C-alpha cells in the first residue's frame, strides 16, 4: 500500500528514477549500436511500444537524440553530442553511487 507518512514521495521518486533509468538505457543502446531502429531499442531495453515512444520523444525534445529516415523510410535514431555527454555523466554518477565490491 501507499505510505501516507511520506506523502507518497518515495513512490514518486521511484517512478521518476525508473523513467530516468529507462531513458538512459535507450541512450546506452543507441550509443552502442550507432544508428538504430525503434524495434532494436524496444527489444534491447525490454520496453513496450508506448513507453519506448514516450522516451524517444522526450529524448528528442531534449536534443539528446536525432531521428532520421533510412533508405527504407524507416526511422533510425542516433545520439547527439549532448546525448553522449549526458550518458557519460549518468554513468559516472551511477559508478560513484555504487557500493564498493567486497
C-alpha positions as CSV (number, residue, x, y, z in Angstrom):
1,X,0.0,0.0,0.0
2,X,0.9,3.6,-0.2
3,X,2.7,5.2,2.7
4,X,0.8,8.3,3.7
5,X,3.5,9.4,6.2
6,X,5.8,10.5,3.4
7,X,3.0,11.8,1.2
8,X,3.8,9.3,-1.5
9,X,7.2,11.0,-2.0
10,X,9.1,7.7,-2.2
11,X,6.6,6.3,-4.7
12,X,7.0,9.4,-6.9
13,X,10.8,9.3,-6.5
14,X,10.9,5.6,-7.6
15,X,8.7,6.4,-10.7
16,X,10.9,9.3,-11.6
17,X,14.1,7.2,-11.1
18,X,12.8,4.3,-13.2
19,X,11.9,6.7,-16.0
20,X,15.3,8.3,-15.9
21,X,16.9,4.8,-16.0
22,X,14.7,3.9,-18.9
23,X,15.9,6.9,-20.9
24,X,19.5,6.2,-20.0
25,X,19.0,2.6,-21.2
26,X,17.7,4.0,-24.5
27,X,20.7,6.3,-24.8
28,X,23.0,3.4,-24.0
29,X,21.5,1.2,-26.6
30,X,21.7,3.9,-29.3
31,X,25.3,4.7,-28.2
32,X,26.5,1.1,-28.5
33,X,24.6,0.4,-31.8
34,X,25.2,3.6,-33.7
35,X,22.2,4.4,-35.9
36,X,19.4,2.1,-34.8
37,X,15.7,1.5,-35.3
38,X,13.0,1.6,-32.7
39,X,12.4,-2.2,-32.8
40,X,16.0,-2.9,-31.9
41,X,15.8,-0.4,-29.0
42,X,12.5,-1.8,-27.9
43,X,13.9,-5.4,-27.5
44,X,17.3,-4.3,-26.2
45,X,15.7,-2.1,-23.4
46,X,12.8,-4.5,-22.8
47,X,10.2,-1.8,-23.4
48,X,6.8,-2.0,-24.9
49,X,5.7,0.4,-27.7
50,X,4.1,3.2,-25.8
51,X,6.8,3.7,-23.1
52,X,9.5,3.5,-25.8
53,X,7.9,6.1,-28.0
54,X,7.4,8.4,-25.0
55,X,11.0,8.0,-24.1
56,X,12.2,8.6,-27.6
57,X,10.0,11.7,-27.9
58,X,11.3,13.2,-24.6
59,X,14.9,12.4,-25.6
60,X,14.4,14.2,-29.0
61,X,12.7,17.2,-27.3
62,X,15.8,17.4,-25.0
63,X,18.0,17.2,-28.1
64,X,19.8,14.1,-26.9
65,X,19.0,12.0,-29.9
66,X,18.3,12.6,-33.6
67,X,15.7,10.8,-35.7
68,X,16.2,10.4,-39.5
69,X,14.7,8.3,-42.2
70,X,16.8,5.5,-43.6
71,X,16.7,4.5,-47.3
72,X,13.8,2.1,-46.5
73,X,12.0,5.2,-45.0
74,X,12.3,3.6,-41.5
75,X,13.1,5.9,-38.6
76,X,16.6,5.5,-37.2
77,X,18.0,7.1,-34.1
78,X,21.4,8.4,-33.3
79,X,23.0,10.2,-30.3
80,X,23.7,13.9,-30.5
81,X,26.9,15.3,-28.9
82,X,24.8,16.4,-26.0
83,X,23.3,12.9,-25.7
84,X,26.8,11.4,-25.5
85,X,27.8,13.9,-22.7
86,X,24.6,13.2,-20.7
87,X,25.1,9.4,-20.9
88,X,28.7,9.7,-19.8
89,X,27.7,11.9,-16.8
90,X,25.0,9.5,-15.9
91,X,27.4,6.5,-16.0
92,X,29.9,8.4,-13.8
93,X,27.2,9.3,-11.3
94,X,26.0,5.7,-11.1
95,X,29.6,4.4,-10.7
96,X,30.2,6.9,-7.8
97,X,27.0,5.8,-6.1
98,X,27.6,2.0,-6.4
99,X,28.6,0.2,-3.3
100,X,32.2,-1.0,-3.4
101,X,32.5,-4.7,-4.1
102,X,33.9,-6.6,-1.1
